[in-house]
Amino acid sequence: VGKEANIYAFEKRGLTQESIERYHIGYAPKAGFEMIKFLAKRGFSLKEAYTAGLVNEKQKDKFTDRLMFGISDTSGRIVGFSGRVIRSDDERPKYLNSPETLIFKKRLILFGFFQAKQAIAQKDMAIMCEGQLDVISAAQAGVQNIIAPLGTGLTDTQLLLVKRLTPNIAFAFDNDAAGKKSLLRGVEMALSIGMHPFILTIPSQFKDIDELVKADPELWKQVASSPKDFFEESIRGLEIVMKKD
């Protein structure tokens, strides 16, 4: 049942068995009733499964034919899931997250935070990127102090979680217009709660961290070890523009 998911995870995305276990990665089958049957055997009703965000309005599994990522709270307990399509011809949204539930509040959770806590404290720096696979690829390459929001805009509540461990945050969002917009918003929020913003400059030929790591993991480690102060970079950029004028 999981053959194609294994091919996607290990061969196409380059995930390791260690990452599969560390980030609680699995597969939701196509069938559409596997989760319902699984929960029923353990005494859970359809209503409870729906309330937990695992069943949809049609009384079928919410997640089907997706690579699944378990989402942990700050204590490492699984409180929700994020599923990614694995087929290039799948026209559904690329990512599907658990809906808000009593225990799953997107604004309060960062993907990979539990796994990254120790490294963030040791490095006195958190790296904020855009997606789950960016986090996992970066960690596989040896950069463990990295986290991401869950398919929504970054919130000040999420940043406050990081601030408990360090006031320093380096943004490494995607190399596109949306990524630049997210960077500015993130810097603004970081400053509003007394954090020190930095930038990691992903070379322009790469779309994101995941793409960079696959092409050149050593280059990614160099980028990750060279955060640039946001204001110094902004001033340097202005000076370059003025010289050109």
C-alpha positions as CSV (number, residue, x, y, z in Angstrom):
1,V,0.0,0.0,0.0
2,G,2.8,2.4,0.8
3,K,5.1,1.5,-2.0
4,E,4.6,4.8,-4.0
5,A,4.9,6.8,-0.8
6,N,8.2,5.1,0.0
7,I,9.5,5.9,-3.5
8,Y,8.4,9.5,-3.1
9,A,9.9,9.9,0.4
10,F,13.2,8.1,0.0
11,E,14.0,8.5,-3.7
12,K,12.3,11.7,-4.8
13,R,12.6,13.7,-1.6
14,G,15.8,12.1,-0.2
15,L,14.4,11.5,3.3
16,T,16.3,9.2,5.6
17,Q,14.9,6.5,7.9
18,E,16.1,8.6,10.9
19,S,14.0,11.6,9.6
20,I,11.0,9.4,9.1
21,E,11.2,8.4,12.8
22,R,12.3,11.8,14.2
23,Y,9.5,13.8,12.4
24,H,6.8,11.0,12.6
25,I,6.3,10.7,8.9
26,G,3.9,8.1,7.4
27,Y,1.4,7.6,4.7
28,A,-2.4,8.0,4.5
29,P,-3.7,5.3,2.0
30,K,-6.0,6.0,-0.9
31,A,-8.9,3.8,0.4
32,G,-10.6,6.5,2.5
33,F,-11.7,4.4,5.4
34,E,-8.5,3.1,7.0
35,M,-8.4,5.7,9.7
36,I,-12.1,5.2,10.6
37,K,-11.6,1.5,10.9
38,F,-8.4,2.0,12.9
39,L,-10.1,4.2,15.4
40,A,-13.2,2.1,15.6
41,K,-11.2,-0.9,16.7
42,R,-9.9,1.2,19.6
43,G,-13.4,2.3,20.7
44,F,-13.6,5.8,19.1
45,S,-16.9,6.9,17.5
46,L,-17.2,8.7,14.2
47,K,-18.2,11.8,16.1
48,E,-14.9,11.7,18.1
49,A,-12.9,11.0,14.9
50,Y,-14.6,14.0,13.2
51,T,-14.0,16.3,16.3
52,A,-10.3,15.3,16.2
53,G,-10.1,16.4,12.6
54,L,-9.4,12.9,11.2
55,V,-12.7,12.4,9.4
56,N,-14.5,14.7,7.0
57,E,-18.1,15.8,6.6
58,K,-18.7,12.8,4.2
59,Q,-17.7,10.4,7.0
60,K,-14.5,9.4,5.1
61,D,-10.9,9.8,6.1
62,K,-9.8,13.4,5.9
63,F,-6.3,12.5,4.7
64,T,-5.9,10.1,1.7
65,D,-3.0,9.3,-0.5
66,R,-0.7,11.8,1.2
67,L,2.7,11.7,2.8
68,M,1.9,12.5,6.5
69,F,3.8,14.6,9.0
70,G,2.9,14.3,12.7
71,I,2.8,17.7,14.3
72,S,4.1,17.9,17.9
73,D,3.4,20.4,20.6
74,T,6.2,21.9,22.7
75,S,6.3,18.7,24.8
76,G,6.5,16.3,21.8
77,R,2.9,15.1,21.9
78,I,1.3,14.6,18.5
79,V,-1.6,17.1,18.3
80,G,-2.3,17.2,14.5
81,F,-1.1,16.2,11.1
82,S,0.0,17.8,7.8
83,G,-0.4,15.8,4.6
84,R,1.4,16.4,1.3
85,V,0.3,15.0,-2.1
86,I,2.9,12.6,-3.6
87,R,1.7,12.5,-7.3
88,S,2.5,15.1,-9.9
89,D,-0.9,14.7,-11.4
90,D,-2.7,15.1,-8.1
91,E,-4.8,18.3,-8.5
92,R,-5.7,18.7,-4.9
93,P,-4.1,21.3,-2.7
94,K,-0.4,20.4,-2.2
95,Y,-0.7,20.5,1.6
96,L,-3.6,19.7,3.9
97,N,-3.4,20.3,7.6
98,S,-5.6,19.2,10.5
99,P,-8.4,21.6,11.3
100,E,-8.4,23.6,14.5
101,T,-9.3,21.3,17.4
102,L,-9.3,21.5,21.2
103,I,-5.6,20.5,21.2
104,F,-4.4,21.8,17.8
105,K,-4.1,25.6,17.4
106,K,-1.9,26.5,14.4
107,R,-1.0,29.9,15.8
108,L,0.5,28.2,18.9
109,I,2.6,25.6,17.1
110,L,5.8,25.5,14.9
111,F,6.7,22.5,12.9
112,G,9.9,20.9,14.2
113,F,10.0,23.1,17.3
114,F,10.1,20.1,19.7
115,Q,12.9,18.5,17.7
116,A,14.9,21.8,17.4
117,K,14.6,23.1,21.0
118,Q,18.0,21.9,22.2
119,A,19.8,23.1,19.1
120,I,18.1,26.5,19.2
121,A,19.2,27.0,22.8
122,Q,22.8,25.8,22.1
123,K,23.2,27.9,19.0
124,D,21.4,30.9,20.6
125,M,19.7,31.2,17.2
126,A,16.5,29.9,15.5
127,I,16.2,29.6,11.8
128,M,12.6,30.2,10.5
129,C,11.8,28.8,7.0
130,E,8.6,28.1,5.1
131,G,7.8,24.4,5.0
132,Q,8.2,21.0,6.6
133,L,10.5,19.6,3.9
134,D,12.8,22.6,4.3
135,V,13.0,21.8,8.0
136,I,13.7,18.2,7.4
137,S,16.2,18.6,4.6
138,A,18.1,21.3,6.6
139,A,18.3,19.0,9.6
140,Q,19.5,16.1,7.5
141,A,22.3,18.3,6.4
142,G,23.3,19.0,10.0
143,V,21.5,22.2,10.7
144,Q,19.2,21.3,13.6
145,N,18.0,24.7,14.9
146,I,15.3,25.1,12.2
147,I,11.5,25.4,12.4
148,A,8.6,26.5,10.2
149,P,5.0,27.8,10.6
150,L,2.2,25.4,9.5
151,G,1.0,26.7,6.1
152,T,-0.2,29.9,7.6
153,G,1.4,33.3,8.2
154,L,3.8,33.5,11.1
155,T,2.2,34.8,14.3
156,D,3.7,36.7,17.3
157,T,2.6,33.8,19.5
158,Q,4.8,31.5,17.6
159,L,7.7,33.9,17.8
160,L,7.2,34.1,21.6
161,L,7.8,30.4,21.8
162,V,11.1,30.9,20.1
163,K,12.0,33.9,22.4
164,R,11.8,31.6,25.4
165,L,15.0,29.9,24.0
166,T,16.7,32.8,22.2
167,P,16.1,36.4,21.2
168,N,17.9,35.8,17.8
169,I,15.9,34.7,14.8
170,A,17.2,34.2,11.2
171,F,14.6,34.2,8.4
172,A,15.2,31.9,5.4
173,F,12.0,32.1,3.4
174,D,11.6,31.2,-0.2
175,N,13.2,33.1,-3.0
176,D,10.0,34.6,-4.4
177,A,7.7,37.6,-4.0
178,A,5.7,35.9,-1.3
179,G,8.8,34.9,0.6
180,K,10.1,38.5,0.6
181,K,6.8,39.7,1.9
182,S,6.8,37.1,4.6
183,L,10.4,38.2,5.5
184,L,9.4,41.8,6.1
185,R,6.3,40.8,8.1
186,G,8.4,38.4,10.2
187,V,11.0,41.1,10.9
188,E,8.3,43.5,11.9
189,M,6.8,41.0,14.3
190,A,10.2,40.0,15.7
191,L,11.0,43.6,16.5
192,S,7.7,44.2,18.1
193,I,8.4,41.6,20.7
194,G,12.0,42.5,21.3
195,M,13.8,39.9,19.1
196,H,16.8,40.4,17.0
197,P,16.2,39.6,13.3
198,F,18.7,38.2,10.9
199,I,18.6,37.0,7.3
200,L,20.0,33.9,5.7
201,T,20.5,34.6,2.0
202,I,19.6,31.6,-0.2
203,P,21.5,31.9,-3.5
204,S,19.1,33.2,-6.2
205,Q,19.3,30.0,-8.4
206,F,17.6,28.0,-5.7
207,K,13.9,28.3,-4.8
208,D,14.1,27.3,-1.2
209,I,16.2,25.5,1.4
210,D,15.1,22.0,0.3
211,E,16.3,22.7,-3.3
212,L,19.6,24.1,-2.1
213,V,20.3,21.2,0.2
214,K,19.7,18.7,-2.5
215,A,22.1,20.5,-4.9
216,D,24.8,21.4,-2.4
217,P,24.5,20.5,1.3
218,E,27.8,22.1,2.1
219,L,26.8,25.4,0.6
220,W,23.6,25.3,2.7
221,K,25.7,24.8,5.9
222,Q,27.8,27.8,4.9
223,V,24.6,29.9,4.4
224,A,23.2,28.7,7.8
225,S,26.4,29.5,9.6
226,S,26.5,33.1,8.2
227,P,23.4,34.9,9.4
228,K,23.4,38.6,8.5
229,D,21.9,41.3,10.7
230,F,18.7,42.5,9.0
231,F,19.5,46.2,9.4
232,E,23.1,45.9,8.3
233,E,22.0,44.1,5.2
234,S,19.3,46.7,4.5
235,I,21.8,49.5,4.8
236,R,24.3,47.7,2.6
237,G,21.6,47.2,0.0
238,L,20.7,50.9,0.0
239,E,24.4,51.8,-0.4
240,I,24.7,49.5,-3.4
241,V,21.6,51.1,-5.0
242,M,22.9,54.6,-4.4
243,K,26.3,53.8,-5.9
244,K,24.6,52.5,-9.0
245,D,22.6,55.7,-9.3
